[in-house]
Amino acid sequence: MDNKKFGKFILQLRKEKGWTQQEFADKIFVTDKAVSKWERGLYFPDISLTIPIAELFSISVSELLKGEKNENESINEK
């Protein structure tokens, strides 16, 4: 996994929703500082957060981890 690509993807998804870092952080019970570190590619979220994050953004966990949407992915896989 590419830290920078992942961070840019999280940033893009968050902005598409119109959320601030704080609003996003509140939804998954982390700090805005943690979100900032993810978006800058310094850290990855804890593995336990991958499903809640994917669900918030209506993407699959594999898309989240790859750092890109897969337009061909089946809705059933999400």
Secondary structure as GFF3:
##gff-version 3
##sequence-region A 1 78
A	DSSP	alpha_helix	3	17	.	.	.	ID=ss1
A	DSSP	alpha_helix	21	28	.	.	.	ID=ss2
A	DSSP	alpha_helix	32	39	.	.	.	ID=ss3
A	DSSP	three_ten_helix	47	49	.	.	.	ID=ss4
A	DSSP	alpha_helix	50	56	.	.	.	ID=ss5
A	DSSP	alpha_helix	61	66	.	.	.	ID=ss6
A	DSSP	three_ten_helix	75	77	.	.	.	ID=ss7
###
